Amino acid sequence: MVILLLVIMAAGGGYLYALFFLPNVQKTGKLYIPSNAGYAQVIDSLKPFLKNESRFRTAANIKKYAAQIHPGRYTLAKGMGNNALVNLLRSGKQDAIAIRIGNYSTIYELAGRVAPLLECDSQEIVAGILSADFAQGIDSDALLYFFVPNTYNFHWNLSGTGFVRKMKGYFDQFWNADRLSSARAEGMSPLQVTILASIVQLESTRPDEQPKVARLYLNRLKAGMKLDADPTVIFAMKRSYGRSIKINRVYYKNLLIPSPYNTYMHKGLPPGPICMPNASAIDAVLHPADHDFLYFVADPSRPGYHIFAHTLSEQERNARQYRQWIDSVEIESK
């Protein structure tokens, strides 16, 4: 009788060990559990990963998983047993998704780039931005100011409002006491710094050259000159004719487009950023190089860099060389 009892206990222990600890996840992958998902929906999503669905159901019932479902994206590893799998899903310890926020030109582009990586859609993100306290009374184009490009971690099931709240938190961290102090030293508000940095960003993506470009524009502002920045004309054209139009080159006729963003028509800064500038461009405005150049043009011999000039005659000579180069490139590409 004792021997029979031991055999039964051993058999039961073996069953429980197999139920909870033998491998039951047959492949590595990402499991997505939508918000408000029920137990049946979770099981359907798990089926492609499981060797034995019935054993998982039994283990999940014993551990009362159905009462502790947490939405999110989870990484499942091949060879996981039911005990580890249920513990992971029941804990809610989902993946952190690293998302690169780039130099987008509108909040709509921002939402369109981010939404495919999250559960929420782009309309929810835009609605979250427009309804935020910080957005009230501000033109939608100027709202780019509150979003600083970088790589940030998010959870997949983050709502549109939650995304905006996290980005505003990152913005507040970015504009720390040192940067605010540097802005005051330049006689500029953080918004003005960001507006000028957005122009610097689109003129030069080279962090080592951005302080030099920033100083040039600050020199123009100090001298009472118009900024005459081509990227503002491109922004104005897209604002008027459609964001999707492709503009490879700015012609003299384009400089007459009527827009408060056209810095060939209006002195001073435009009313808002023309893109989301990188931290390097913002810091370039806060800590510009020391020079008295007023003009620059793209350097054909060093793609991405510029040739700087003190006088208009120097600039015209450099510009002629650049136009000759770009004309030759266009002819060769035809």
Residue frames as qw, qx, qy, qz and C-alpha x, y, z in Angstrom:
[[0.000, 0.886, 0.463, 0.000, 0.00, 0.00, 0.00],
 [0.307, -0.801, 0.115, 0.501, 2.84, 2.40, 0.91],
 [0.425, -0.145, 0.604, 0.658, 4.69, 1.52, -2.28],
 [0.241, 0.615, 0.667, 0.346, 1.56, 2.19, -4.35],
 [0.114, -0.937, -0.255, 0.207, 1.10, 5.59, -2.64],
 [0.383, -0.604, 0.337, 0.613, 4.72, 6.53, -3.39],
 [0.390, 0.180, 0.692, 0.580, 4.28, 5.54, -7.03],
 [0.112, 0.814, 0.550, 0.152, 1.14, 7.69, -7.27],
 [0.245, -0.892, -0.032, 0.378, 2.91, 10.65, -5.63],
 [0.439, -0.342, 0.512, 0.654, 5.89, 10.27, -7.95],
 [0.316, 0.450, 0.691, 0.468, 3.62, 10.11, -10.96],
 [0.027, -0.921, -0.387, 0.037, 1.78, 13.25, -9.78],
 [0.351, -0.753, 0.185, 0.525, 5.04, 15.09, -9.21],
 [0.436, -0.044, 0.628, 0.643, 6.22, 14.15, -12.65],
 [0.207, 0.699, 0.619, 0.293, 3.00, 15.43, -14.16],
 [0.154, -0.948, -0.179, 0.213, 3.25, 18.75, -12.33],
 [0.439, -0.514, 0.387, 0.627, 6.89, 19.12, -13.30],
 [0.366, 0.240, 0.679, 0.590, 6.02, 18.51, -16.95],
 [0.068, 0.834, 0.541, 0.085, 3.02, 20.85, -16.72],
 [0.183, -0.961, -0.061, 0.198, 4.97, 23.79, -15.34],
 [0.357, -0.748, 0.417, 0.374, 8.63, 23.37, -16.23],
 [0.639, 0.112, 0.620, 0.441, 9.08, 21.38, -19.45],
 [0.043, -0.237, 0.325, 0.914, 9.58, 23.60, -22.52],
 [0.371, 0.582, 0.714, -0.120, 6.27, 24.62, -24.09],
 [0.268, 0.859, -0.049, -0.434, 7.25, 27.71, -26.14],
 [0.849, 0.176, 0.407, 0.286, 8.42, 26.44, -29.51],
 [0.530, 0.500, 0.170, 0.664, 9.79, 29.67, -31.01],
 [0.288, -0.400, -0.222, 0.841, 11.12, 33.07, -30.02],
 [0.101, 0.519, 0.504, 0.683, 8.96, 36.03, -30.93],
 [0.100, -0.065, 0.255, -0.960, 6.82, 38.99, -29.89],
 [0.118, -0.526, -0.842, -0.001, 3.42, 38.50, -28.31],
 [0.102, -0.219, -0.021, -0.970, 1.03, 41.45, -28.53],
 [0.140, -0.516, -0.817, 0.216, -1.82, 41.63, -26.02],
 [0.007, -0.537, -0.264, -0.801, -4.17, 44.52, -26.90],
 [0.175, -0.101, 0.467, -0.861, -5.76, 46.73, -24.28],
 [0.674, 0.031, 0.263, -0.690, -8.95, 45.18, -22.88],
 [0.533, 0.228, -0.771, -0.263, -8.04, 41.77, -24.33],
 [0.832, -0.316, 0.179, -0.420, -9.87, 38.82, -22.78],
 [0.589, -0.392, 0.706, 0.038, -8.45, 35.42, -21.86],
 [0.798, 0.379, 0.466, 0.045, -9.71, 33.78, -25.06],
 [0.448, 0.887, -0.103, 0.036, -8.01, 36.47, -27.16],
 [0.239, -0.754, 0.612, 0.009, -4.72, 35.92, -25.33],
 [0.740, -0.074, 0.668, 0.036, -4.94, 32.18, -25.97],
 [0.715, 0.654, 0.244, 0.042, -5.55, 32.80, -29.69],
 [0.217, 0.916, -0.335, 0.047, -2.47, 35.03, -29.83],
 [0.441, -0.590, 0.675, -0.041, -0.40, 32.44, -27.96],
 [0.930, 0.179, 0.289, -0.142, -1.35, 29.45, -30.13],
 [0.704, 0.655, -0.254, 0.107, 1.44, 29.91, -32.72],
 [0.037, 0.713, -0.616, 0.332, 4.02, 29.86, -29.92],
 [0.641, -0.359, 0.556, -0.390, 2.80, 26.82, -27.95],
 [0.187, 0.207, -0.944, -0.175, 3.68, 23.16, -28.36],
 [0.255, -0.374, -0.891, 0.045, 0.79, 22.09, -26.15],
 [0.229, -0.451, -0.102, -0.856, -2.07, 24.56, -25.74],
 [0.723, -0.487, -0.427, -0.242, -3.97, 22.31, -23.34],
 [0.701, -0.239, -0.402, 0.539, -1.08, 22.16, -20.88],
 [0.173, 0.214, -0.110, 0.955, -0.74, 25.93, -20.96],
 [0.468, -0.500, -0.287, -0.670, -4.45, 26.37, -20.26],
 [0.779, -0.430, -0.450, 0.074, -4.20, 24.02, -17.27],
 [0.566, -0.101, -0.292, 0.764, -1.15, 25.80, -15.86],
 [0.016, -0.328, -0.073, -0.942, -2.72, 29.21, -16.45],
 [0.594, -0.541, -0.384, -0.455, -5.93, 28.15, -14.68],
 [0.746, -0.371, -0.426, 0.352, -4.01, 26.86, -11.67],
 [0.432, -0.123, -0.156, 0.880, -2.07, 30.15, -11.46],
 [0.080, 0.796, 0.512, -0.313, -5.29, 32.17, -12.02],
 [0.340, -0.085, 0.328, 0.877, -3.83, 34.07, -14.97],
 [0.053, 0.597, 0.638, 0.484, -7.26, 34.99, -16.42],
 [0.295, -0.878, -0.360, 0.107, -7.77, 37.42, -13.52],
 [0.404, -0.734, 0.173, 0.518, -4.42, 39.16, -14.07],
 [0.661, 0.466, 0.381, 0.447, -4.15, 39.93, -17.80],
 [0.179, -0.754, 0.074, 0.628, -1.91, 42.87, -18.65],
 [0.667, 0.732, 0.133, 0.037, -1.79, 44.36, -22.17],
 [0.185, -0.827, 0.436, 0.303, 1.51, 45.06, -23.92],
 [0.750, 0.520, -0.407, -0.043, 4.23, 43.58, -26.08],
 [0.715, -0.531, 0.453, -0.038, 6.15, 40.65, -24.57],
 [0.404, 0.568, -0.701, -0.152, 9.21, 38.79, -25.84],
 [0.937, -0.177, 0.223, -0.201, 8.73, 35.03, -25.64],
 [0.021, 0.641, -0.756, -0.132, 11.84, 32.86, -25.69],
 [0.804, 0.144, -0.527, -0.234, 11.99, 29.42, -27.23],
 [0.546, 0.073, -0.763, 0.339, 12.12, 26.76, -24.52],
 [0.275, -0.297, 0.394, -0.825, 10.14, 28.65, -21.88],
 [0.153, -0.266, -0.944, 0.118, 7.99, 26.49, -19.63],
 [0.237, -0.692, -0.551, -0.402, 4.42, 27.30, -18.70],
 [0.506, -0.675, -0.355, 0.403, 5.42, 28.52, -15.24],
 [0.369, -0.286, 0.130, 0.875, 7.86, 31.11, -16.60],
 [0.040, 0.349, 0.559, 0.751, 5.44, 32.10, -19.37],
 [0.332, -0.746, -0.554, -0.164, 2.48, 32.66, -17.05],
 [0.496, -0.597, -0.218, 0.591, 4.67, 34.52, -14.57],
 [0.292, -0.034, 0.284, 0.913, 5.88, 36.86, -17.33],
 [0.119, -0.480, -0.557, -0.667, 2.40, 37.61, -18.64],
 [0.465, -0.711, -0.526, 0.033, 0.91, 37.92, -15.16],
 [0.506, -0.413, -0.162, 0.740, 3.65, 40.33, -14.04],
 [0.259, 0.932, 0.242, -0.071, 2.94, 42.90, -16.78],
 [0.387, -0.654, 0.374, 0.532, 6.70, 43.34, -17.35],
 [0.721, 0.632, 0.279, 0.057, 6.38, 44.09, -21.04],
 [0.679, 0.180, 0.165, 0.693, 9.08, 45.18, -23.49],
 [0.051, -0.793, -0.010, 0.606, 10.40, 48.71, -23.64],
 [0.669, 0.548, 0.382, 0.325, 10.30, 49.73, -27.31],
 [0.339, -0.481, 0.152, 0.794, 13.06, 52.13, -28.39],
 [0.437, 0.762, 0.453, 0.155, 11.61, 54.64, -30.86],
 [0.420, -0.109, 0.146, 0.889, 13.72, 57.20, -32.70],
 [0.175, 0.877, 0.380, -0.238, 11.98, 60.58, -32.92],
 [0.599, 0.168, 0.308, 0.720, 13.38, 62.42, -35.93],
 [0.095, -0.277, 0.033, 0.956, 13.40, 65.90, -37.49],
 [0.189, 0.567, 0.779, 0.190, 9.74, 65.91, -38.49],
 [0.095, 0.175, 0.162, 0.966, 8.18, 69.03, -39.95],
 [0.514, -0.365, -0.144, -0.762, 4.66, 68.70, -38.51],
 [0.470, -0.223, 0.700, -0.489, 2.94, 67.03, -35.58],
 [0.873, 0.267, 0.077, -0.400, 1.05, 65.01, -38.18],
 [0.645, 0.509, -0.567, 0.057, 4.28, 63.59, -39.58],
 [0.108, -0.425, 0.767, -0.469, 5.43, 62.85, -36.03],
 [0.710, -0.016, 0.473, -0.521, 2.21, 60.96, -35.30],
 [0.854, 0.409, -0.165, -0.277, 2.37, 59.10, -38.62],
 [0.457, 0.529, -0.692, 0.178, 5.92, 57.88, -37.95],
 [0.173, -0.327, 0.768, -0.523, 5.32, 56.82, -34.35],
 [0.748, -0.017, 0.203, -0.631, 1.85, 55.26, -34.54],
 [0.834, 0.240, -0.455, -0.201, 2.85, 52.09, -36.48],
 [0.416, 0.299, -0.755, 0.410, 5.15, 51.18, -33.58],
 [0.192, -0.046, 0.646, -0.737, 2.45, 51.57, -30.91],
 [0.140, 0.417, 0.895, -0.070, -1.05, 50.26, -30.29],
 [0.197, 0.737, 0.325, -0.559, -2.64, 53.71, -30.67],
 [0.580, 0.547, 0.423, 0.431, -3.18, 55.24, -34.12],
 [0.368, 0.166, 0.047, 0.914, -1.92, 58.55, -35.49],
 [0.246, -0.649, -0.330, -0.640, -5.26, 60.29, -34.95],
 [0.681, -0.649, -0.324, 0.097, -5.11, 59.48, -31.24],
 [0.624, -0.195, -0.080, 0.752, -1.60, 60.96, -31.01],
 [0.125, 0.384, 0.220, 0.888, -2.60, 64.14, -32.85],
 [0.459, -0.699, -0.377, -0.399, -5.70, 64.46, -30.67],
 [0.726, -0.499, -0.281, 0.381, -3.50, 63.98, -27.60],
 [0.456, 0.027, 0.018, 0.889, -1.20, 66.79, -28.74],
 [0.067, -0.477, -0.303, -0.822, -3.96, 69.24, -29.65],
 [0.576, -0.669, -0.370, -0.291, -5.86, 68.66, -26.41],
 [0.671, -0.178, -0.401, 0.598, -2.81, 68.98, -24.14],
 [0.253, -0.874, -0.255, 0.327, -2.68, 71.94, -21.78],
 [0.400, -0.485, 0.291, 0.721, 0.56, 73.20, -23.33],
 [0.309, 0.233, 0.669, 0.635, -1.02, 73.29, -26.81],
 [0.073, 0.803, 0.580, -0.113, -3.87, 75.64, -26.05],
 [0.071, 0.950, 0.045, -0.300, -3.73, 78.90, -28.00],
 [0.279, -0.561, 0.604, 0.493, -0.72, 77.78, -30.05],
 [0.656, 0.513, -0.312, -0.457, -0.76, 77.25, -33.82],
 [0.981, -0.050, 0.185, -0.039, -0.42, 73.56, -34.66],
 [0.720, 0.567, -0.235, 0.324, 2.77, 74.20, -36.67],
 [0.006, -0.737, 0.463, -0.493, 4.44, 75.80, -33.66],
 [0.845, -0.423, 0.182, -0.270, 3.71, 72.75, -31.47],
 [0.849, 0.327, -0.329, 0.253, 6.84, 71.09, -32.86],
 [0.009, 0.729, -0.436, 0.528, 8.64, 73.10, -30.19],
 [0.673, -0.473, 0.387, -0.417, 7.59, 70.64, -27.48],
 [0.988, 0.047, 0.146, 0.008, 9.17, 67.57, -29.11],
 [0.088, -0.795, 0.575, 0.171, 12.93, 67.02, -29.01],
 [0.845, 0.340, -0.392, -0.129, 14.38, 64.36, -31.36],
 [0.173, -0.520, 0.807, -0.219, 16.10, 61.46, -29.66],
 [0.562, -0.055, -0.806, -0.176, 15.61, 57.75, -29.04],
 [0.434, -0.320, 0.440, -0.718, 13.09, 57.16, -26.27],
 [0.113, -0.058, -0.991, 0.045, 11.63, 54.05, -24.66],
 [0.567, -0.076, 0.026, -0.820, 7.87, 53.47, -24.76],
 [0.411, 0.079, 0.889, -0.188, 5.47, 50.64, -23.98],
 [0.038, 0.164, 0.778, 0.605, 3.52, 49.34, -26.95],
 [0.141, -0.637, -0.751, -0.102, 0.08, 49.83, -25.37],
 [0.171, -0.333, -0.214, 0.902, 0.74, 53.49, -24.57],
 [0.279, 0.784, 0.548, -0.082, -2.26, 55.68, -25.41],
 [0.397, 0.661, 0.168, 0.614, -2.00, 58.78, -27.58],
 [0.314, -0.897, 0.021, -0.311, -2.39, 60.95, -24.51],
 [0.824, -0.499, 0.159, 0.217, 0.19, 58.86, -22.66],
 [0.731, 0.277, 0.172, 0.599, 2.68, 59.31, -25.52],
 [0.124, 0.806, 0.067, 0.574, 2.23, 63.08, -25.44],
 [0.585, -0.799, 0.060, -0.127, 2.59, 63.14, -21.65],
 [0.860, -0.253, 0.170, 0.410, 5.87, 61.20, -21.83],
 [0.564, 0.471, 0.162, 0.658, 7.25, 63.43, -24.59],
 [0.144, -0.888, -0.025, -0.437, 6.37, 66.56, -22.58],
 [0.759, -0.632, 0.117, 0.109, 8.25, 65.03, -19.65],
 [0.789, 0.059, 0.196, 0.579, 11.31, 64.48, -21.86],
 [0.255, 0.751, 0.149, 0.590, 10.98, 68.08, -23.11],
 [0.430, -0.875, 0.030, -0.219, 10.94, 69.42, -19.54],
 [0.835, -0.396, 0.184, 0.335, 14.04, 67.36, -18.71],
 [0.665, 0.392, 0.197, 0.605, 15.83, 68.64, -21.81],
 [0.073, 0.773, 0.015, 0.630, 15.26, 72.29, -20.96],
 [0.690, -0.436, -0.413, 0.405, 17.21, 72.08, -17.73],
 [0.279, -0.894, -0.100, 0.336, 18.60, 74.98, -15.70],
 [0.475, -0.359, 0.415, 0.688, 21.83, 75.14, -17.74],
 [0.290, 0.374, 0.636, 0.609, 20.06, 75.42, -21.09],
 [0.077, -0.887, -0.450, -0.066, 17.56, 77.95, -19.76],
 [0.398, -0.762, 0.068, 0.506, 20.45, 80.01, -18.40],
 [0.434, -0.106, 0.536, 0.716, 22.26, 79.85, -21.76],
 [0.175, 0.650, 0.619, 0.403, 19.11, 80.97, -23.57],
 [0.206, -0.931, -0.245, 0.172, 18.76, 83.97, -21.27],
 [0.477, -0.529, 0.286, 0.641, 22.41, 84.82, -21.88],
 [0.314, 0.174, 0.623, 0.695, 21.66, 84.94, -25.62],
 [0.251, 0.236, 0.121, -0.931, 18.62, 87.13, -24.94],
 [0.484, 0.008, -0.650, -0.586, 16.30, 84.46, -26.32],
 [0.755, -0.176, 0.354, -0.523, 13.43, 82.36, -25.05],
 [0.504, -0.137, 0.847, 0.100, 13.58, 78.55, -25.40],
 [0.633, 0.604, 0.472, -0.106, 11.01, 78.84, -28.20],
 [0.317, 0.901, -0.220, -0.198, 13.16, 81.37, -30.08],
 [0.271, -0.553, 0.772, 0.159, 16.20, 79.15, -29.62],
 [0.604, 0.153, 0.782, 0.010, 14.27, 76.19, -31.02],
 [0.557, 0.779, 0.214, -0.191, 12.98, 78.18, -33.99],
 [0.186, 0.838, -0.480, -0.181, 16.48, 79.27, -34.97],
 [0.410, -0.355, 0.838, 0.056, 17.82, 75.76, -34.26],
 [0.721, 0.393, 0.558, -0.113, 15.25, 74.31, -36.68],
 [0.496, 0.849, -0.132, -0.123, 16.71, 76.48, -39.44],
 [0.119, -0.697, 0.705, 0.048, 20.24, 75.51, -38.44],
 [0.667, -0.062, 0.738, -0.084, 19.21, 71.83, -38.48],
 [0.731, 0.561, 0.388, -0.031, 17.93, 72.01, -42.05],
 [0.314, 0.896, -0.308, -0.067, 20.88, 74.07, -43.25],
 [0.302, 0.552, -0.758, 0.170, 23.50, 71.77, -41.74],
 [0.913, -0.298, -0.189, -0.203, 23.15, 68.28, -40.32],
 [0.691, 0.256, -0.467, 0.488, 26.82, 68.30, -39.31],
 [0.569, -0.761, -0.279, 0.139, 27.09, 68.81, -35.52],
 [0.614, -0.293, 0.035, 0.732, 30.63, 70.18, -35.91],
 [0.203, 0.268, 0.319, 0.886, 29.41, 72.89, -38.31],
 [0.219, -0.737, -0.609, -0.196, 26.10, 73.77, -36.66],
 [0.384, -0.704, -0.240, 0.547, 27.63, 76.25, -34.12],
 [0.282, -0.175, 0.339, 0.880, 29.19, 78.12, -37.05],
 [0.060, -0.457, -0.656, -0.597, 25.85, 78.26, -38.90],
 [0.333, -0.748, -0.552, 0.157, 24.07, 79.32, -35.73],
 [0.350, -0.536, -0.045, 0.767, 26.48, 82.22, -35.20],
 [0.159, 0.123, 0.505, 0.840, 26.00, 83.36, -38.81],
 [0.201, -0.640, -0.627, -0.396, 22.24, 83.66, -38.30],
 [0.427, -0.726, -0.361, 0.399, 22.72, 85.36, -34.95],
 [0.343, -0.246, 0.190, 0.887, 25.04, 87.82, -36.71],
 [0.004, -0.381, -0.581, -0.719, 22.31, 88.56, -39.25],
 [0.343, -0.746, -0.570, -0.040, 19.73, 89.11, -36.52],
 [0.457, -0.593, -0.163, 0.643, 22.08, 91.42, -34.65],
 [0.243, -0.114, 0.347, 0.899, 22.80, 93.40, -37.83],
 [0.424, 0.478, 0.287, -0.713, 19.07, 93.79, -38.55],
 [0.240, 0.274, -0.729, -0.580, 19.32, 91.70, -41.71],
 [0.880, 0.029, -0.038, -0.473, 16.72, 89.24, -42.91],
 [0.688, -0.340, 0.640, 0.027, 17.70, 85.64, -42.27],
 [0.545, 0.566, -0.449, -0.426, 17.26, 84.73, -45.97],
 [0.372, -0.268, 0.885, -0.077, 17.10, 81.01, -45.12],
 [0.412, 0.129, -0.701, -0.567, 16.11, 78.67, -47.95],
 [0.173, -0.187, -0.958, 0.131, 14.60, 76.04, -45.60],
 [0.199, 0.411, 0.503, -0.734, 12.00, 78.58, -44.45],
 [0.424, 0.343, -0.345, -0.764, 10.95, 79.11, -48.07],
 [0.346, 0.035, -0.911, -0.222, 10.61, 75.36, -48.57],
 [0.016, -0.299, -0.825, 0.479, 8.52, 75.13, -45.39],
 [0.310, 0.422, 0.166, -0.836, 6.31, 78.00, -46.58],
 [0.418, 0.241, -0.620, -0.619, 5.83, 76.34, -49.98],
 [0.276, -0.113, -0.955, 0.006, 4.84, 73.03, -48.42],
 [0.091, 0.356, 0.628, -0.686, 2.52, 74.84, -46.03],
 [0.384, 0.441, -0.029, -0.810, 0.80, 76.51, -48.99],
 [0.563, 0.370, -0.527, -0.518, 0.93, 73.85, -51.70],
 [0.957, -0.098, -0.174, -0.208, 0.93, 70.57, -49.79],
 [0.540, -0.676, 0.501, -0.005, 3.30, 68.84, -47.41],
 [0.870, 0.017, 0.469, 0.152, 4.00, 66.03, -49.87],
 [0.579, 0.812, -0.072, 0.037, 5.41, 68.14, -52.70],
 [0.833, -0.179, 0.115, 0.510, 9.06, 67.44, -53.45],
 [0.162, 0.982, -0.092, 0.004, 11.35, 70.48, -53.68],
 [0.884, 0.021, 0.015, 0.467, 14.89, 69.85, -54.86],
 [0.442, 0.082, 0.046, 0.892, 15.94, 73.43, -55.45],
 [0.008, -0.803, -0.403, 0.439, 14.79, 76.91, -54.45],
 [0.428, 0.436, 0.352, 0.709, 14.53, 79.40, -57.33],
 [0.091, 0.015, -0.143, 0.986, 14.35, 83.19, -57.16],
 [0.422, -0.334, -0.408, -0.737, 10.63, 83.12, -57.96],
 [0.634, -0.403, -0.657, 0.057, 10.05, 80.97, -54.87],
 [0.365, -0.083, -0.430, 0.821, 11.52, 83.65, -52.63],
 [0.218, -0.186, -0.074, -0.955, 8.40, 85.77, -53.14],
 [0.438, -0.402, -0.787, -0.167, 5.94, 83.29, -51.61],
 [0.293, -0.570, 0.143, -0.754, 3.75, 85.23, -49.15],
 [0.797, -0.352, -0.489, 0.034, 4.13, 83.57, -45.78],
 [0.393, -0.868, 0.225, -0.201, 5.16, 84.63, -42.26],
 [0.878, -0.300, 0.304, 0.218, 7.63, 81.72, -42.45],
 [0.707, 0.561, 0.099, 0.419, 9.41, 83.18, -45.51],
 [0.513, -0.684, -0.010, 0.519, 12.53, 84.81, -44.07],
 [0.408, 0.152, 0.374, 0.818, 13.35, 86.36, -47.45],
 [0.096, -0.676, -0.445, -0.579, 10.19, 88.45, -47.05],
 [0.510, -0.811, -0.136, -0.251, 10.18, 89.11, -43.31],
 [0.190, 0.599, -0.599, 0.496, 12.86, 90.14, -40.83],
 [0.482, -0.409, 0.571, -0.524, 13.42, 88.23, -37.63],
 [0.180, -0.080, 0.979, -0.048, 12.47, 84.68, -36.74],
 [0.424, -0.235, -0.653, -0.582, 9.49, 82.88, -38.26],
 [0.582, -0.455, 0.107, -0.665, 6.52, 82.28, -35.92],
 [0.886, -0.294, 0.302, -0.192, 7.44, 78.67, -35.17],
 [0.427, -0.415, 0.745, 0.301, 9.99, 75.92, -35.80],
 [0.632, 0.457, -0.359, -0.513, 10.18, 74.54, -39.34],
 [0.768, 0.085, -0.635, -0.015, 11.25, 71.12, -38.06],
 [0.773, -0.633, 0.026, -0.031, 12.07, 69.38, -34.81],
 [0.357, 0.758, -0.507, 0.204, 15.78, 70.22, -34.38],
 [0.822, -0.066, -0.486, 0.289, 18.26, 67.83, -32.81],
 [0.579, -0.762, -0.109, 0.269, 19.80, 68.61, -29.45],
 [0.636, -0.098, 0.201, 0.739, 23.05, 69.42, -31.30],
 [0.183, 0.563, 0.345, 0.728, 21.34, 72.22, -33.27],
 [0.407, -0.855, -0.267, -0.177, 19.68, 73.64, -30.14],
 [0.692, -0.570, 0.026, 0.443, 22.98, 73.55, -28.27],
 [0.539, 0.235, 0.261, 0.765, 24.65, 75.19, -31.29],
 [0.056, -0.782, -0.260, -0.564, 22.35, 78.19, -30.88],
 [0.611, -0.785, -0.106, 0.002, 22.97, 78.24, -27.13],
 [0.582, -0.594, 0.349, 0.433, 26.75, 77.97, -27.63],
 [0.682, 0.727, 0.077, 0.027, 27.50, 79.37, -31.10],
 [0.760, 0.082, 0.053, 0.643, 30.94, 79.66, -32.66],
 [0.190, -0.805, -0.040, 0.561, 32.84, 82.95, -32.54],
 [0.429, 0.103, 0.504, 0.742, 33.05, 84.61, -35.97],
 [0.200, 0.558, 0.161, -0.789, 31.62, 87.54, -37.96],
 [0.092, 0.078, 0.802, 0.585, 30.56, 85.78, -41.18],
 [0.442, 0.320, 0.264, -0.796, 27.25, 86.89, -42.69],
 [0.729, 0.413, -0.245, -0.488, 26.97, 84.67, -45.78],
 [0.402, -0.300, 0.861, 0.085, 27.41, 81.03, -46.72],
 [0.750, 0.355, -0.270, -0.488, 26.72, 78.60, -49.52],
 [0.967, -0.105, 0.229, -0.030, 27.02, 74.83, -49.89],
 [0.151, -0.688, 0.652, 0.280, 30.56, 73.58, -50.45],
 [0.854, 0.358, -0.239, -0.290, 30.69, 71.33, -53.56],
 [0.463, 0.482, -0.718, 0.194, 34.01, 69.87, -52.45],
 [0.047, 0.071, -0.857, 0.508, 32.69, 68.82, -49.01],
 [0.435, -0.413, -0.615, -0.511, 29.11, 67.53, -49.16],
 [0.558, -0.618, -0.544, 0.106, 27.13, 68.60, -46.12],
 [0.448, -0.487, -0.154, 0.734, 29.41, 71.54, -45.34],
 [0.245, 0.927, 0.282, 0.044, 29.44, 75.20, -46.40],
 [0.519, 0.215, -0.015, 0.827, 31.77, 77.97, -47.57],
 [0.221, -0.824, -0.404, 0.331, 31.45, 81.11, -45.42],
 [0.407, 0.457, 0.155, 0.776, 31.96, 84.73, -46.46],
 [0.215, -0.434, -0.371, 0.793, 32.18, 88.16, -44.83],
 [0.174, 0.419, -0.105, -0.885, 31.02, 90.29, -47.76],
 [0.718, 0.480, 0.325, -0.385, 28.32, 90.06, -50.40],
 [0.479, 0.697, -0.465, -0.261, 30.93, 90.10, -53.20],
 [0.084, -0.369, 0.923, -0.074, 32.65, 87.06, -51.67],
 [0.565, 0.197, 0.705, -0.381, 29.29, 85.36, -51.34],
 [0.666, 0.616, -0.002, -0.421, 28.36, 86.04, -54.97],
 [0.300, 0.597, -0.728, -0.155, 31.64, 84.52, -56.14],
 [0.225, -0.154, 0.937, -0.217, 31.10, 81.42, -54.00],
 [0.621, 0.370, 0.491, -0.486, 27.47, 81.19, -55.10],
 [0.577, 0.618, -0.345, -0.408, 28.46, 81.28, -58.79],
 [0.140, 0.407, -0.903, -0.015, 30.80, 78.36, -58.24],
 [0.389, 0.083, 0.832, -0.385, 28.06, 76.46, -56.44],
 [0.656, 0.510, 0.196, -0.521, 25.49, 77.13, -59.19],
 [0.446, 0.579, -0.615, -0.297, 27.95, 75.99, -61.85],
 [0.048, -0.234, 0.960, -0.144, 28.51, 72.79, -59.89],
 [0.486, 0.255, 0.697, -0.461, 24.82, 72.08, -59.33],
 [0.618, 0.580, -0.115, -0.518, 24.01, 72.79, -63.00],
 [0.321, 0.478, -0.799, -0.175, 26.69, 70.32, -64.07],
 [0.232, -0.042, 0.925, -0.299, 25.29, 67.71, -61.69],
 [0.595, 0.424, 0.413, -0.544, 21.77, 68.18, -63.06],
 [0.548, 0.592, -0.415, -0.422, 23.02, 67.90, -66.65],
 [0.150, 0.360, -0.921, -0.005, 24.93, 64.70, -65.85],
 [0.346, 0.092, 0.837, -0.415, 21.90, 63.18, -64.13],
 [0.635, 0.445, 0.080, -0.626, 19.64, 63.69, -67.16]]
